[in-house]
Amino acid sequence: MEMSNKPSTKTLVISLAVLTLFLSACASTATTPVGGGTGRIAFSSFREGESMVFIMNADGSEPNTLTDISVRAKQPIWSPDGERIAFVLSKEEEGHNIDIYLMDEDGSNLVRLTEFDSIEADPTWSPDGSKIAFASGQDTYTDMTQGLVSVFSIFVMSSDGSGVERLTDTEAKNMAPNWSPDGDNLVFQTDRDGNLEIYIMNADGSGQINLTNDPSDDQSPSWSPDGKMIAFTSDRDGNEEIYLMNADGSNVTRLTDDPGRNKRPTWSPDGRMIAFYSDRSGNFEVYVMAIDGSGVTQLTDHPDFDGFPSWQP
């Protein structure tokens, strides 16, 4: 009996259905920004000969500068609505005093928020965009052996620079604050215990508790979008690596395993990826990975410093 090579009607229907699903998936993938949000990452770079704020697609393509080469700009942080960027800037004519500034997402409408005769750094937005917490080195204390010692404290202000309030008051370097998604808490790094630890406190500065309690240096905490986890940098295994822990400090998990220095983790808006910077290639570049540490991908490739990534909501 002769067998027909023509597909049956049923086979054709199934094949067309599979093809439709495949094309739909491809279209969805093509139009969905990497990591959610608008699919863009702001970062700091020295590629023009001075520290400047750049913006690129979350796949590393189309890097463009947002700040002028005449000033030193770094540590960009997106506002919750994705329309503004807080960052730190210093000007040569002011002795490179470092202050916190604000600009629109295209680099326009530059506004100065702090005017202290000290270093202000590490801005972080409250979830509703009404406040910015930051670290300030405006205080000092006298140590019998070290002499005059600088102190960094965590402050908070309205997003227009008004209403500055102190949140920490210890003779230590309290820095790198990061707001919880519900707005109730801040995590930050401090060396008040003799080494860098990650602490949590209420948004008004009360209830400060050590989360890490480890003899190594733990720093640069970053809260996940769902508020359940905190990514951070630690050298507890002998090298600066990216770690993950529950928001209460439990269940610490190592994500990176590379001899380079891995720093400043930051979450994608959908909570599925973490961006960070590392010198594993010989100089600091921006990388991304899944939250289980897999799929590490290099986004920037330049002989000068690229770092401090921040994902646009």
C-alpha positions in Angstrom: 0.0 0.0 0.0 1.3 3.4 -1.0 1.9 5.9 2.0 1.1 9.6 1.4 3.8 12.2 2.2 1.3 15.0 2.7 0.6 16.0 6.3 -2.8 15.5 7.7 -5.1 18.4 8.5 -4.7 17.7 12.2 -0.9 17.9 11.9 -1.1 21.2 10.1 -3.3 22.7 12.7 -1.0 21.6 15.5 2.1 22.9 13.7 0.5 26.3 13.0 -0.5 26.5 16.7 3.0 25.8 17.8 4.4 28.3 15.3 2.0 31.0 16.5 3.0 30.5 20.2 6.7 30.6 19.2 6.3 33.9 17.3 4.3 35.4 20.1 7.0 34.4 22.6 9.6 36.0 20.3 7.6 39.1 20.0 7.1 39.4 23.7 10.8 38.8 24.3 11.8 41.4 21.8 9.5 44.1 23.2 10.0 43.4 26.9 12.9 45.4 28.4 15.6 43.4 30.0 15.0 43.3 33.8 11.7 45.1 33.5 11.2 48.8 33.9 12.3 50.8 30.8 15.3 48.5 30.3 17.9 51.2 30.9 20.8 51.4 33.3 22.6 54.6 34.5 26.2 54.2 35.6 29.4 56.1 36.3 32.4 56.0 33.9 35.8 57.6 33.4 35.8 56.7 29.6 35.9 60.4 28.7 38.8 61.2 31.0 36.6 62.3 33.9 33.9 60.7 36.1 30.6 61.2 34.2 27.1 59.7 34.4 26.1 57.6 31.4 23.0 55.8 30.5 22.7 52.6 28.4 20.2 49.9 27.5 20.1 47.1 30.0 21.8 44.8 27.4 24.8 47.2 27.4 24.0 48.9 24.0 23.8 52.6 23.1 25.8 54.2 26.0 25.3 57.9 26.1 26.6 60.6 28.5 24.2 62.6 30.7 26.7 65.0 32.5 29.3 67.4 31.3 33.0 66.5 31.4 33.8 69.8 33.3 32.5 68.3 36.5 33.0 65.0 38.4 29.7 63.1 38.5 29.0 59.6 39.8 26.7 57.3 41.9 23.5 57.9 39.8 20.3 56.7 41.4 17.0 56.7 39.6 13.9 58.2 41.2 11.0 55.7 41.7 9.0 57.2 38.8 12.1 56.8 36.5 12.0 60.5 35.5 14.9 61.9 37.6 18.4 60.9 38.7 20.0 61.8 42.0 23.8 61.7 41.9 27.0 63.1 43.5 29.0 65.9 41.8 32.1 67.9 42.6 33.4 71.0 40.9 37.1 72.0 40.6 36.3 75.7 41.4 34.8 74.5 44.7 37.8 72.4 45.7 36.0 69.3 44.5 33.6 69.4 47.5 31.1 66.6 46.8 27.4 67.4 47.0 24.2 65.7 45.9 22.5 67.0 42.7 19.3 66.1 40.8 18.7 66.0 37.0 16.0 64.9 34.6 16.5 61.5 32.9 18.0 63.3 29.8 20.6 65.2 31.9 18.7 68.5 31.9 17.4 70.7 34.7 20.4 70.3 37.0 19.5 71.1 40.6 21.9 71.2 43.6 20.4 69.7 46.8 23.1 69.9 49.4 25.5 72.7 50.2 27.7 71.5 53.1 31.5 72.0 53.4 32.0 68.2 53.4 31.5 65.1 51.4 27.9 64.0 50.7 27.4 60.7 49.0 25.3 57.5 48.5 21.9 59.1 47.8 18.9 56.7 47.9 15.2 57.5 47.2 12.2 56.8 49.4 9.7 54.6 47.5 7.3 57.4 47.1 10.0 59.8 45.8 9.4 62.4 48.4 12.7 62.0 50.3 16.4 61.2 49.7 18.6 59.6 52.3 22.4 60.1 52.0 25.7 59.9 53.8 27.5 63.0 55.0 31.0 63.5 56.3 30.3 66.9 58.0 31.2 65.7 61.5 34.5 64.9 63.2 35.6 63.7 66.6 39.0 63.6 68.4 40.6 60.3 69.0 43.5 60.1 71.5 45.6 58.0 69.1 44.4 59.0 65.7 43.7 62.7 66.3 40.9 64.3 64.3 38.7 61.6 62.7 36.0 62.1 60.1 32.6 60.7 60.8 30.0 59.8 58.2 26.4 59.9 59.3 23.1 59.0 57.5 20.8 62.0 56.9 17.5 62.4 55.1 16.0 65.3 53.3 13.0 66.2 51.1 13.7 65.5 47.4 14.0 69.3 46.9 16.9 69.5 49.4 14.9 71.0 52.3 14.2 69.6 55.8 17.6 67.8 56.4 17.5 65.5 59.4 20.1 63.3 61.0 19.3 59.6 61.3 22.6 58.2 62.8 24.7 59.7 65.6 27.7 57.4 66.2 31.5 58.0 66.0 31.8 55.8 62.9 31.4 55.8 59.1 27.7 55.2 58.5 27.2 55.0 54.7 25.5 53.5 51.7 21.9 53.7 52.9 19.2 51.9 50.9 15.4 52.2 51.4 13.1 49.3 51.9 10.3 49.0 49.2 7.6 49.7 51.8 9.4 52.9 53.0 9.5 51.7 56.7 13.2 50.9 57.0 16.7 51.7 55.8 19.7 49.4 55.6 23.2 50.8 55.6 26.8 49.9 56.2 28.8 51.0 59.3 32.1 50.3 60.9 30.9 51.1 64.5 31.8 47.5 65.6 35.3 47.7 64.3 34.6 46.3 60.8 32.0 47.0 58.2 28.6 45.5 59.1 25.1 45.9 57.6 22.6 47.5 59.9 18.8 48.1 59.6 16.9 50.9 61.2 13.5 52.5 61.1 13.0 55.3 58.6 13.3 57.8 61.5 16.6 56.4 62.6 15.4 54.4 65.6 15.8 50.7 66.2 19.3 50.2 64.7 20.1 46.5 64.5 23.1 44.6 63.1 22.0 42.2 60.4 25.3 40.5 59.4 27.3 40.1 62.6 30.4 38.8 60.8 34.1 39.5 61.4 34.6 40.3 57.7 33.5 43.5 55.9 29.9 43.5 54.7 28.8 46.5 52.8 26.7 48.1 50.0 23.3 46.6 50.9 20.5 46.7 48.3 16.9 45.7 49.0 15.0 43.5 46.5 11.9 45.0 44.9 9.6 42.7 46.9 11.3 43.5 50.2 12.2 39.9 51.0 15.9 39.9 50.3 19.0 42.1 50.6 22.0 41.8 48.2 25.4 43.0 49.5 29.1 42.8 49.1 31.3 40.9 51.5 34.9 39.6 51.7 33.9 36.9 54.2 35.3 34.2 51.9 38.6 36.1 51.3 37.5 38.1 48.3 34.8 40.8 47.6 31.8 38.8 46.3 28.1 39.5 46.0 25.9 37.8 48.5 22.2 37.5 49.2 20.4 37.2 52.5 16.8 37.4 53.8 15.7 40.9 55.0 16.2 39.7 58.6 19.8 38.7 57.9 19.2 35.0 57.7 20.1 32.5 55.0 23.2 34.1 53.6 24.0 32.8 50.1 27.0 33.6 47.9 26.2 34.6 44.3 29.5 35.3 42.7 32.7 33.3 42.7 35.5 35.1 41.0 39.0 36.3 42.0 38.1 39.9 40.9 36.4 42.4 43.2 32.6 42.4 42.9 30.9 45.5 44.1 27.6 47.5 44.6 24.8 45.1 43.7 21.5 46.7 42.5 18.3 45.0 41.5 16.4 45.1 38.2 12.8 46.4 38.6 11.3 42.9 38.1 13.6 41.5 40.8 15.0 38.8 38.6 18.4 40.2 37.9 21.2 42.0 39.8 23.6 44.4 38.2 27.1 45.0 39.8 30.5 46.1 38.8 33.7 44.0 38.9 37.3 44.1 37.9 37.4 40.5 36.9 38.4 41.4 33.4 41.3 43.6 34.5 39.4 46.8 35.0 36.0 47.7 36.5 33.1 46.9 34.2 29.3 46.6 34.7 27.8 43.1 34.8 24.4 41.5 35.3 23.4 38.1 36.6 20.3 36.2 37.7 19.5 36.3 41.4 20.9 32.7 41.8 24.3 33.9 40.5 23.9 32.3 37.1 24.2 33.9 33.6 26.8 36.5 34.5 27.0 38.9 31.5 29.4 41.7 30.9 27.5 44.9 29.8 30.4 47.4 29.4 33.7 47.0 27.8 36.0 50.0 28.1 39.6 50.3 29.4 38.5 53.0 31.9 36.3 52.6 35.0 32.6 51.7 34.6 30.6 51.2 37.8 27.8 52.2 40.2 24.9 50.8 38.0 21.3 51.8 38.7 18.3 50.3 36.9 15.6 52.6 35.7 12.2 51.7 37.1 
